[in-house]
Amino acid sequence: MKDSKLIYSIITDCWKIYKNNFPPQNDQKYWSDLTEQIGQLCDKYNHPFCDGMTEQIIQQLERDIKA
């Protein structure tokens, strides 16, 4: 049960980052701020699931900007 609460928290925080950074912008400040937010989140959880989720956020936002 403890892990499920942790995973839920990671998913919730990842969703907030994605939602707050959508739609993506094609400028350096946007990506710098996003990288900072993701770094703070990864530091907060220090968990491989969080690392994978944040990588997916970056990849999705990159796809969104090309669409």
Secondary structure, DSSP 4 states (H G I P E B T S, - for coil): -HHHHHHHHHHHHHHHHHHHT-S---SHHHHHHHHHHHHHHHHHH--HHHHHHHHHHHHHHHHHHH-
